[in-house]
Amino acid sequence: MRLFLYYLIVMGSSYVISTYGPHQRAQMTGDILLGGLFPIHFGVASKDQDLAARPQSTQCVRFNFRGFRWMQAMIFAIEEINNSSDLLQNITLGYRIFDTCNTVSKALEATLSFVAQNKIDSLNLDEFCNCTDHIPSTIAVVGAAGSAVSTAVANLLGLFYIPQISYASSSRLLSNKNQYKSFMRTIPTDEYQATAMADIIEHFQWNWVIAVASDDDYGRPGIEKFEKEIEERDICIHLNELISQYFEYHEIRALADRIENSTAKVIVVFAGGPDIEPLIKEMVRRNITDRTWLASEAWASSSLIAKPEYLDVVGGTIGFALRAGHIPGFREFLQRVQPKKDSHNEFVREFWEETFNCYLEDSPRVQESENGSTSFRPLCTGEEDITSVETPYLDYTHLRISYNAYVAVYSIAHALQDIFTCTPGHGLFANNSCADIKKIEAWQVLKQLRHLNYTNSMGEKIHFDENADLVANYTIINWQRSAEDGSVMFEEVGYYNIHAKKGAKLSIDKTRILWNGYSLEVPFSNCSEDCEPGTRKGIIDSMPTCCFECTECSDGEFSNHRDASVCTKCPNNSWSNGNHTFCFLKEIEYLSWTEPFGIALAICAVVGIILTAFVMGVFIRFRNTPIVKATNRELSYVLLFSLICCFSSSLVFIGEPQDWTCRLRQPAFGISFVLCISCILVKTNRVLLVFEAKIPTSLHRKWWGLNLQFLLVFLCTFVQVMICVVWLYNAPPSSYRNHDIDEIIFITCNEGSVMALGFLIGYTCLLAAICFFFAFKSRKLPENFTEAKFITFSMLIFFIVWISFIPAYFSTYGKFVSAVEVIAILASSFGLLACIFFNKVMLHPPQTQATLKANVL
């Protein structure tokens, strides 16, 4: 029974080996077999399966010359290794290569053949049969190209730990080693490409773009990462669209409508050539030529798009390309291809027919042509000159993906070489053992690949990082039209260094870029026009942050560059100009000695001092005359001295305020006026007492003696002095720069305490009110005695001046505050001087009753 079971398995296995997997393949036997998955076709024919009969295999369409060249790079590398004396001596590498047709279904069909063969080998059936045609297990797979295809393949190969090295799948999802255990690649992950795209957009100061991604595991993760990157840079996406080569025409037309109506002029595309081709064709049909395309690596050099007839639309495209590599002898290898020599490669026949637009003898397409299903083609011999025809196959000037496939094969070979030369006790396996190269298994190769580190023929160090990715850099290319034949030319205009520090990764030579195929001017792709200097961006409701209105900076703010987000506040000592583009120093103002107003006030003060001094001189000169004696000579001297102090105190208010002048001026003014009012109060009260007492008695003389008068003046003045001392001790005034006024800095005095100033002026007014009261009571004195009347009048002037001063003081600002107080000091001082002394100086002193009484006293 057991023998019968093995017989069934053997029969089944032979059937699987011979029939399983796609019929069209490139195959070469060897001691160790490598698998290959390449997009020899761009897609499959769309065909509805109604299941009325056995479903037929889907037919692949549109031959991919670049994909064929990538496959040739793998075959060339294997042949080169087999002929090498340095790698795998006495061991021959074979290959089984299938066409994925750029679809998941075809790729999985091929992958199942690799997996099925490995599972059959694990049954160890050699003892039951002599399998002379036995095909060894596939110990590693090179491929696939598209990320979506590689994702499906990786899920299957990972179950059996068969190493897979992709040469073109860059999706960042494939870096997840928990899910894709055996996946590796020789191309950088899109994690870096998305960042590089965002850096380019920021470099050219665009902030309004369209994002288009293929609806698969390549486009969706790539554009998702791109969105995160541009969000950090304050860049907005106007349209975010998905696309596929299998979209219906009406879907492509609707997408083209949205792009055509968009104000964004830059289109970022994360997709492969087959997916983006239908959209490009529609854009060409509509002749939409004012867009700039930013191409991901998957289509940046795609032969499907890089056609002369498309250049009016895609000319000026900025694309990311892998750094080109050099493969010695590969050019000659590509030129040696021939259907009769490469019978092991079934794709060569179709390649030849597509290249020369003909049919080979015994080609299945001849029958299709005879049945009328295809257009007529002539027969070809298979010996035509391949170099006489221009196709992407022979475009070996920039070997990028081909070089990646070449490196992938050599990486596997070096891993096998490490196993072949392993010394027991220094291996990577249990107890530091080594694997047997003759019985090598896929998981052992995977283990060795993870620790791979070698230097290739170009001097490059090859090793895979912790995510099994090969770190590399990008070349930035610009699509231009060749002046010679009008073909598409990929001009290298910069590079992106993944390893450089932030801010130094991107390097672009703008002078070498032709935008939209012909222009040297960088296109504009912003939601709003840049704001001019002197304005800032203003938010527009319900619009993205990239869309704004330009708002003029407020007074006292400026912006000196275009597109400012905020206006900068000018320093305290500066103010913005009329256009708000810069700040100028504010004008400093105070009651200056050099300005006309200050000069006029100073002259008035000096005149007051001179007049007062003159009056004092007259009084001293005529000190023994009855009128001088009648005015209380000694007290008049003190009164005149206080008036000189009053006039002099006004000068302290003029000039740039300093701390010491601010602390001096109010006390000087307050004490001077209190001294003056005290003298007038004592004089007035003395006169009232004398005239109310009909006969001056000795008591009056004793009570109102000179010493007592001076004592009263001193006591009244001492109260004011104490107010000033307390003020200066607790809240001393200081110089203050007032920046509140536009364009002007007023240097004033901060009085420290308004209450203290109120006490100072209030006390002075209190004494003046008492003086006025006594003077008013003296109005009925003898007619010839007029001094009391003049004192009353002087006090009225004093009250009018200082009552007017209070609202004027608090309603003015800047230098006018000092001016108001100076005017009040001068007005009240002149009033006192004129009312009390001018009549005495101008008139002859009569011998009146008042004079007699004064002399008696």
NORLIN-V679999 format. One record per residue. RES is the residue in one small letter. SS is DSSP state (alpha for helix, beta for strand, coil for the rest). D_CENTER is the distance of its C-alpha to the mean C-alpha in Angstrom with 1 decimal. Layout:
BEGIN
[[RES,SS,D_CENTER] [RES,SS,D_CENTER]]
END
This chain:
BEGIN
[[m,coil,75.8] [r,alpha,73.0] [l,alpha,74.1] [f,alpha,73.9] [l,alpha,70.3] [y,alpha,69.2] [y,alpha,71.0] [l,alpha,69.0] [i,alpha,65.7] [v,alpha,66.8] [m,alpha,67.7] [g,alpha,64.5] [s,alpha,62.5] [s,alpha,64.2] [y,alpha,63.4] [v,alpha,59.7] [i,alpha,59.5] [s,alpha,61.1] [t,alpha,59.7] [y,coil,56.4] [g,coil,53.2] [p,coil,52.5] [h,coil,55.5] [q,coil,53.6] [r,beta,52.4] [a,beta,52.4] [q,beta,54.4] [m,beta,56.0] [t,coil,57.9] [g,coil,57.3] [d,coil,57.8] [i,beta,54.2] [l,beta,52.5] [l,beta,48.8] [g,beta,47.4] [g,beta,45.1] [l,beta,43.1] [f,beta,42.0] [p,coil,41.1] [i,coil,44.2] [h,beta,43.8] [f,beta,40.8] [g,beta,42.1] [v,beta,45.2] [a,coil,47.4] [s,coil,46.8] [k,coil,50.2] [d,coil,51.2] [q,coil,53.5] [d,coil,56.1] [l,coil,57.8] [a,coil,61.2] [a,coil,61.8] [r,coil,60.3] [p,coil,56.7] [q,coil,56.1] [s,coil,53.3] [t,coil,50.5] [q,coil,50.6] [c,beta,47.7] [v,beta,46.9] [r,beta,45.1] [f,beta,45.5] [n,coil,42.4] [f,alpha,43.2] [r,alpha,40.1] [g,alpha,40.9] [f,alpha,44.4] [r,alpha,43.2] [w,alpha,41.1] [m,alpha,44.3] [q,alpha,46.2] [a,alpha,43.8] [m,alpha,44.8] [i,alpha,48.5] [f,alpha,48.3] [a,alpha,46.7] [i,alpha,49.5] [e,alpha,52.2] [e,alpha,50.8] [i,alpha,50.8] [n,alpha,54.3] [n,coil,55.5] [s,coil,53.9] [s,coil,56.0] [d,coil,53.1] [l,coil,51.8] [l,coil,54.0] [q,coil,57.4] [n,coil,60.0] [i,coil,57.5] [t,coil,56.6] [l,beta,53.4] [g,beta,53.8] [y,beta,51.4] [r,beta,51.2] [i,beta,48.6] [f,beta,47.9] [d,beta,46.0] [t,coil,43.3] [c,coil,43.2] [n,coil,39.5] [t,coil,40.5] [v,alpha,40.7] [s,alpha,44.3] [k,alpha,45.6] [a,alpha,43.6] [l,alpha,45.0] [e,alpha,48.5] [a,alpha,48.2] [t,alpha,46.7] [l,alpha,49.6] [s,alpha,52.0] [f,alpha,50.3] [v,alpha,50.4] [a,alpha,54.0] [q,alpha,55.3] [n,alpha,53.9] [k,alpha,55.4] [i,alpha,58.8] [d,alpha,58.7] [s,coil,58.2] [l,coil,61.6] [n,coil,63.5] [l,coil,66.1] [d,coil,67.4] [e,coil,70.6] [f,coil,71.5] [c,coil,70.9] [n,coil,70.8] [c,coil,67.5] [t,coil,67.9] [d,coil,65.2] [h,coil,62.9] [i,coil,59.2] [p,coil,57.3] [s,coil,54.3] [t,beta,50.8] [i,beta,49.2] [a,beta,45.7] [v,beta,43.9] [v,beta,41.7] [g,coil,39.4] [a,coil,38.3] [a,coil,35.8] [g,coil,33.8] [s,alpha,31.9] [a,alpha,33.7] [v,alpha,37.0] [s,alpha,36.2] [t,alpha,35.2] [a,alpha,38.7] [v,alpha,40.5] [a,alpha,38.7] [n,alpha,39.9] [l,alpha,43.4] [l,alpha,43.6] [g,alpha,42.0] [l,alpha,44.9] [f,coil,47.2] [y,coil,44.8] [i,coil,45.2] [p,beta,42.4] [q,beta,40.2] [i,beta,38.1] [s,beta,36.0] [y,coil,35.1] [a,coil,32.6] [s,coil,31.4] [s,coil,27.7] [s,coil,26.9] [r,alpha,25.1] [l,alpha,27.7] [l,alpha,30.4] [s,alpha,29.0] [n,coil,30.5] [k,coil,33.7] [n,coil,35.2] [q,coil,35.6] [y,coil,36.0] [k,coil,38.2] [s,coil,39.5] [f,beta,36.6] [m,beta,35.2] [r,beta,33.6] [t,coil,33.1] [i,coil,29.9] [p,coil,26.3] [t,coil,25.0] [d,alpha,22.5] [e,alpha,20.2] [y,alpha,19.1] [q,alpha,19.5] [a,alpha,17.1] [t,alpha,14.3] [a,alpha,15.5] [m,alpha,15.4] [a,alpha,11.8] [d,alpha,11.2] [i,alpha,13.6] [i,alpha,12.1] [e,alpha,8.7] [h,alpha,11.2] [f,coil,13.2] [q,coil,10.6] [w,coil,12.1] [n,coil,11.0] [w,beta,14.5] [v,beta,16.5] [i,beta,19.7] [a,beta,20.2] [v,beta,23.7] [a,beta,25.1] [s,beta,28.6] [d,coil,30.2] [d,coil,31.0] [d,coil,29.8] [y,coil,27.9] [g,alpha,25.9] [r,alpha,25.2] [p,alpha,23.7] [g,alpha,21.7] [i,alpha,20.1] [e,alpha,19.6] [k,alpha,17.6] [f,alpha,15.6] [e,alpha,14.9] [k,alpha,13.6] [e,alpha,11.3] [i,alpha,9.8] [e,alpha,9.7] [e,alpha,7.2] [r,coil,4.9] [d,coil,6.3] [i,coil,9.1] [c,beta,12.6] [i,beta,16.0] [h,beta,18.8] [l,beta,21.6] [n,beta,21.9] [e,beta,25.3] [l,beta,27.7] [i,beta,30.4] [s,coil,33.5] [q,coil,36.3] [y,coil,38.7] [f,coil,37.3] [e,coil,39.9] [y,alpha,39.8] [h,alpha,39.2] [e,alpha,36.0] [i,alpha,34.8] [r,alpha,35.8] [a,alpha,34.0] [l,alpha,30.7] [a,alpha,31.2] [d,alpha,31.8] [r,alpha,28.5] [i,alpha,26.7] [e,alpha,28.8] [n,alpha,28.1] [s,coil,24.3] [t,coil,22.3] [a,coil,19.8] [k,coil,20.9] [v,beta,19.3] [i,beta,21.0] [v,beta,19.8] [v,beta,23.1] [f,beta,23.7] [a,coil,27.5] [g,coil,30.6] [g,alpha,32.7] [p,alpha,35.3] [d,alpha,33.0] [i,alpha,31.1] [e,alpha,34.3] [p,alpha,35.6] [l,alpha,32.5] [i,alpha,32.6] [k,alpha,36.3] [e,alpha,35.7] [m,alpha,33.0] [v,alpha,35.5] [r,alpha,38.3] [r,alpha,36.3] [n,coil,35.2] [i,coil,31.5] [t,coil,30.3] [d,coil,27.1] [r,coil,24.7] [t,beta,22.7] [w,beta,23.0] [l,beta,20.8] [a,beta,23.5] [s,coil,23.5] [e,coil,26.0] [a,coil,28.7] [w,coil,29.3] [a,coil,27.7] [s,coil,31.2] [s,coil,33.3] [s,coil,36.7] [l,coil,36.8] [i,coil,34.0] [a,coil,34.2] [k,coil,37.3] [p,alpha,38.3] [e,alpha,39.0] [y,alpha,35.4] [l,alpha,33.8] [d,alpha,33.6] [v,alpha,31.2] [v,alpha,29.4] [g,coil,29.7] [g,coil,26.5] [t,coil,25.1] [i,beta,22.5] [g,beta,23.7] [f,beta,23.4] [a,beta,26.7] [l,beta,28.1] [r,coil,29.4] [a,coil,32.9] [g,beta,35.9] [h,coil,39.4] [i,coil,42.4] [p,coil,45.6] [g,coil,48.4] [f,alpha,46.4] [r,alpha,46.9] [e,alpha,50.6] [f,alpha,50.5] [l,alpha,48.8] [q,alpha,51.4] [r,coil,54.3] [v,coil,53.6] [q,coil,56.7] [p,coil,58.0] [k,coil,61.3] [k,coil,59.9] [d,coil,57.1] [s,coil,59.3] [h,coil,57.4] [n,beta,54.3] [e,coil,54.9] [f,alpha,51.7] [v,alpha,53.0] [r,alpha,55.5] [e,alpha,52.9] [f,alpha,50.7] [w,alpha,53.6] [e,alpha,54.5] [e,alpha,51.0] [t,alpha,50.7] [f,alpha,54.0] [n,coil,54.2] [c,beta,57.5] [y,beta,59.4] [l,coil,61.1] [e,coil,64.5] [d,coil,64.7] [s,coil,61.2] [p,alpha,60.7] [r,alpha,58.9] [v,alpha,62.2] [q,alpha,63.7] [e,alpha,60.7] [s,alpha,61.2] [e,alpha,64.9] [n,coil,64.3] [g,coil,62.1] [s,coil,58.9] [t,coil,57.1] [s,coil,57.5] [f,coil,60.1] [r,coil,59.3] [p,beta,61.8] [l,beta,62.8] [c,coil,61.5] [t,coil,63.2] [g,coil,60.3] [e,coil,60.9] [e,coil,58.8] [d,coil,56.6] [i,alpha,53.1] [t,alpha,51.7] [s,alpha,53.0] [v,coil,50.4] [e,coil,46.6] [t,coil,44.7] [p,alpha,41.5] [y,alpha,43.8] [l,alpha,44.5] [d,coil,41.0] [y,coil,40.8] [t,coil,38.7] [h,coil,35.5] [l,beta,36.7] [r,coil,33.7] [i,alpha,34.8] [s,alpha,38.4] [y,alpha,37.5] [n,alpha,35.8] [a,alpha,39.1] [y,alpha,41.0] [v,alpha,39.1] [a,alpha,39.5] [v,alpha,43.3] [y,alpha,43.5] [s,alpha,41.6] [i,alpha,44.2] [a,alpha,46.9] [h,alpha,45.7] [a,alpha,45.6] [l,alpha,49.2] [q,alpha,50.1] [d,alpha,48.9] [i,alpha,51.1] [f,alpha,54.0] [t,coil,54.0] [c,coil,53.3] [t,coil,55.7] [p,coil,57.0] [g,coil,55.6] [h,coil,52.3] [g,coil,51.1] [l,coil,48.2] [f,coil,50.4] [a,alpha,52.6] [n,alpha,54.4] [n,alpha,52.6] [s,coil,54.7] [c,coil,54.0] [a,coil,54.0] [d,coil,56.9] [i,alpha,55.7] [k,alpha,58.7] [k,alpha,57.8] [i,coil,54.1] [e,coil,52.1] [a,alpha,48.7] [w,alpha,47.3] [q,alpha,48.5] [v,alpha,46.6] [l,alpha,43.5] [k,alpha,43.9] [q,alpha,44.4] [l,alpha,41.4] [r,alpha,39.1] [h,coil,40.4] [l,coil,40.4] [n,beta,39.5] [y,beta,40.9] [t,beta,40.4] [n,coil,41.1] [s,coil,42.9] [m,coil,39.8] [g,coil,39.2] [e,coil,36.2] [k,beta,36.1] [i,beta,36.1] [h,beta,35.3] [f,coil,33.7] [d,coil,31.1] [e,coil,31.6] [n,coil,30.5] [a,coil,33.0] [d,beta,30.3] [l,coil,30.7] [v,coil,27.5] [a,coil,27.0] [n,coil,24.5] [y,beta,23.8] [t,beta,24.9] [i,beta,23.1] [i,beta,25.7] [n,beta,26.2] [w,beta,29.1] [q,beta,31.4] [r,beta,35.0] [s,coil,37.6] [a,coil,39.7] [e,coil,42.7] [d,coil,43.2] [g,coil,40.3] [s,coil,39.1] [v,beta,35.5] [m,beta,34.2] [f,beta,31.2] [e,beta,29.8] [e,beta,27.7] [v,beta,24.7] [g,beta,22.6] [y,beta,22.1] [y,beta,19.8] [n,coil,20.9] [i,coil,20.3] [h,coil,21.7] [a,coil,19.6] [k,coil,17.1] [k,coil,13.4] [g,coil,12.2] [a,coil,15.8] [k,coil,16.6] [l,beta,16.2] [s,beta,18.7] [i,beta,19.6] [d,coil,22.4] [k,alpha,21.5] [t,alpha,25.0] [r,alpha,26.6] [i,coil,24.9] [l,coil,27.0] [w,beta,25.1] [n,coil,27.2] [g,coil,29.9] [y,coil,30.7] [s,beta,27.9] [l,coil,26.0] [e,coil,23.5] [v,coil,20.2] [p,coil,20.4] [f,coil,18.4] [s,coil,17.0] [n,coil,15.0] [c,coil,16.4] [s,coil,16.9] [e,coil,17.7] [d,coil,15.4] [c,coil,16.3] [e,coil,18.5] [p,coil,18.4] [g,coil,20.0] [t,beta,18.4] [r,beta,15.3] [k,beta,14.1] [g,beta,16.6] [i,beta,16.7] [i,coil,19.4] [d,coil,21.4] [s,coil,21.7] [m,coil,18.9] [p,coil,15.6] [t,coil,12.5] [c,coil,12.0] [c,coil,15.4] [f,beta,15.9] [e,beta,18.6] [c,beta,18.5] [t,beta,20.0] [e,beta,21.7] [c,coil,20.8] [s,coil,23.5] [d,coil,26.1] [g,coil,25.2] [e,beta,21.5] [f,beta,19.9] [s,coil,16.9] [n,coil,17.6] [h,coil,15.0] [r,coil,14.4] [d,coil,12.2] [a,coil,11.5] [s,coil,10.2] [v,coil,12.9] [c,coil,16.0] [t,beta,16.9] [k,beta,20.3] [c,coil,22.9] [p,coil,24.8] [n,coil,28.1] [n,coil,30.1] [s,beta,28.2] [w,beta,27.8] [s,beta,25.9] [n,coil,27.7] [g,coil,28.7] [n,coil,25.7] [h,coil,23.3] [t,coil,21.8] [f,coil,23.0] [c,beta,25.1] [f,beta,28.7] [l,beta,31.0] [k,coil,33.0] [e,beta,36.7] [i,beta,38.6] [e,beta,41.7] [y,coil,44.7] [l,coil,48.5] [s,coil,49.1] [w,coil,52.4] [t,coil,51.7] [e,coil,50.9] [p,alpha,53.9] [f,alpha,53.6] [g,alpha,53.5] [i,alpha,56.4] [a,alpha,58.4] [l,alpha,58.0] [a,alpha,58.9] [i,alpha,62.0] [c,alpha,63.0] [a,alpha,62.7] [v,alpha,64.7] [v,alpha,67.3] [g,alpha,67.6] [i,alpha,68.1] [i,alpha,70.7] [l,alpha,72.5] [t,alpha,72.6] [a,alpha,73.8] [f,alpha,76.4] [v,alpha,77.7] [m,alpha,77.8] [g,alpha,79.8] [v,alpha,82.2] [f,alpha,82.7] [i,alpha,83.4] [r,alpha,85.7] [f,coil,87.6] [r,coil,87.2] [n,coil,90.9] [t,coil,91.2] [p,alpha,91.9] [i,alpha,88.7] [v,alpha,86.5] [k,alpha,88.4] [a,alpha,88.2] [t,coil,84.4] [n,coil,84.4] [r,alpha,83.9] [e,alpha,82.1] [l,alpha,79.7] [s,alpha,79.0] [y,alpha,78.1] [v,alpha,75.4] [l,alpha,74.3] [l,alpha,73.9] [f,alpha,72.1] [s,alpha,69.6] [l,alpha,69.1] [i,alpha,68.3] [c,alpha,65.7] [c,alpha,64.3] [f,alpha,63.9] [s,alpha,62.5] [s,alpha,59.9] [s,alpha,58.4] [l,alpha,57.5] [v,coil,55.2] [f,coil,53.0] [i,coil,52.4] [g,coil,50.0] [e,coil,46.5] [p,coil,46.6] [q,coil,46.7] [d,alpha,47.0] [w,alpha,50.7] [t,alpha,51.4] [c,alpha,49.7] [r,alpha,51.9] [l,alpha,55.0] [r,alpha,55.1] [q,alpha,55.4] [p,alpha,58.1] [a,alpha,59.9] [f,alpha,60.0] [g,alpha,61.0] [i,alpha,63.7] [s,alpha,65.1] [f,alpha,65.5] [v,alpha,67.0] [l,alpha,69.5] [c,alpha,70.4] [i,alpha,70.7] [s,alpha,72.6] [c,alpha,75.1] [i,alpha,75.6] [l,alpha,76.0] [v,alpha,78.7] [k,alpha,80.5] [t,alpha,80.4] [n,alpha,81.6] [r,alpha,84.3] [v,alpha,85.6] [l,alpha,85.7] [l,alpha,87.6] [v,alpha,90.1] [f,alpha,90.9] [e,alpha,91.1] [a,coil,93.6] [k,coil,96.6] [i,coil,98.1] [p,coil,95.8] [t,coil,97.0] [s,alpha,96.5] [l,alpha,94.1] [h,alpha,91.8] [r,alpha,92.1] [k,alpha,91.3] [w,alpha,88.4] [w,coil,86.8] [g,coil,87.4] [l,alpha,85.0] [n,alpha,83.6] [l,alpha,82.8] [q,alpha,80.9] [f,alpha,78.8] [l,alpha,78.2] [l,alpha,76.9] [v,alpha,74.6] [f,alpha,73.3] [l,alpha,72.7] [c,alpha,70.9] [t,alpha,68.7] [f,alpha,68.2] [v,alpha,66.5] [q,alpha,64.0] [v,alpha,63.5] [m,alpha,62.8] [i,alpha,60.2] [c,alpha,58.4] [v,alpha,58.7] [v,alpha,57.2] [w,alpha,54.4] [l,alpha,53.6] [y,alpha,53.7] [n,alpha,51.6] [a,coil,49.0] [p,coil,49.4] [p,coil,47.9] [s,beta,45.2] [s,beta,43.4] [y,beta,40.3] [r,beta,37.6] [n,beta,36.8] [h,coil,33.3] [d,coil,33.6] [i,coil,34.9] [d,coil,32.7] [e,coil,33.0] [i,beta,35.8] [i,beta,36.2] [f,beta,39.6] [i,beta,41.2] [t,beta,43.6] [c,beta,45.4] [n,beta,44.3] [e,coil,47.7] [g,coil,46.8] [s,coil,49.0] [v,alpha,49.9] [m,alpha,52.7] [a,alpha,54.2] [l,alpha,54.2] [g,alpha,55.8] [f,alpha,58.5] [l,alpha,59.1] [i,alpha,59.6] [g,alpha,61.3] [y,alpha,63.8] [t,alpha,64.6] [c,alpha,65.1] [l,alpha,67.3] [l,alpha,69.6] [a,alpha,69.6] [a,alpha,70.5] [i,alpha,73.4] [c,alpha,74.5] [f,alpha,74.5] [f,alpha,76.5] [f,alpha,79.2] [a,alpha,79.2] [f,alpha,79.6] [k,alpha,82.6] [s,alpha,84.1] [r,alpha,84.2] [k,alpha,88.0] [l,coil,89.0] [p,coil,91.7] [e,coil,90.8] [n,coil,90.9] [f,coil,88.4] [t,coil,85.1] [e,alpha,82.6] [a,alpha,81.7] [k,alpha,80.9] [f,alpha,78.6] [i,alpha,76.9] [t,alpha,76.4] [f,alpha,74.9] [s,alpha,72.7] [m,alpha,71.4] [l,alpha,70.7] [i,alpha,68.7] [f,alpha,66.8] [f,alpha,66.0] [i,alpha,64.9] [v,alpha,62.6] [w,alpha,61.0] [i,alpha,60.8] [s,alpha,59.0] [f,alpha,56.8] [i,alpha,55.2] [p,alpha,53.4] [a,alpha,52.6] [y,alpha,51.1] [f,alpha,48.7] [s,alpha,47.8] [t,coil,46.9] [y,coil,43.9] [g,coil,43.1] [k,alpha,46.0] [f,alpha,48.2] [v,alpha,48.6] [s,alpha,50.4] [a,alpha,52.3] [v,alpha,53.6] [e,alpha,54.9] [v,alpha,56.5] [i,alpha,58.2] [a,alpha,59.5] [i,alpha,60.8] [l,alpha,62.5] [a,alpha,63.9] [s,alpha,65.4] [s,alpha,66.7] [f,alpha,68.3] [g,alpha,69.7] [l,alpha,71.3] [l,alpha,72.6] [a,alpha,74.1] [c,alpha,75.6] [i,alpha,77.2] [f,alpha,78.2] [f,alpha,78.5] [n,alpha,81.6] [k,alpha,83.3] [v,alpha,82.5] [m,alpha,83.6] [l,coil,86.7] [h,coil,90.0] [p,coil,90.7] [p,coil,93.6] [q,coil,95.9] [t,coil,94.9] [q,alpha,95.6] [a,alpha,92.0] [t,alpha,92.4] [l,alpha,95.6] [k,alpha,94.0] [a,alpha,91.0] [n,alpha,93.4] [v,alpha,95.4] [l,coil,92.4]]
END
